[in-house]
Amino acid sequence: MIDLLSDLYSLILSMNIVPDIFKRGVVVPIPKKSSLNPNKAENYRPITPSSPLSKLIELLIIPDDDANYNQFGFRNKRGTCSLLNDIYIFLTIKEV
């Protein structure tokens, strides 16, 4: 099994093509809050989980430390406060 996965990933990397099956997903409705009316579609958030094979190739190709420096969401120890701090520093330096 590992040999097959290794061959598949090597082929994907060498040809620079991701198979369509890796790009497909099933939309899962997740409730925004348990207190909201479950009969209304606007009270749900659509989530499309990636396939396990797709996730594995993402981990191999894009390690966490190579993520874009300007991305603040979904990163360890980065978020809204980090973004606001960077904006504040940028604006402060700009005014000097």
Buried (B, 14 or more C-beta within 10 A) or exposed (E): EEEEEEEBBEEBEEEEEEEEEBEEEEEEEEEEEEEEEEEEEEBBEEEEEBBEBBEBBEEEEEEEEEEEEEEBEEEEEBEEEEBEEBEEEEEEEEEE
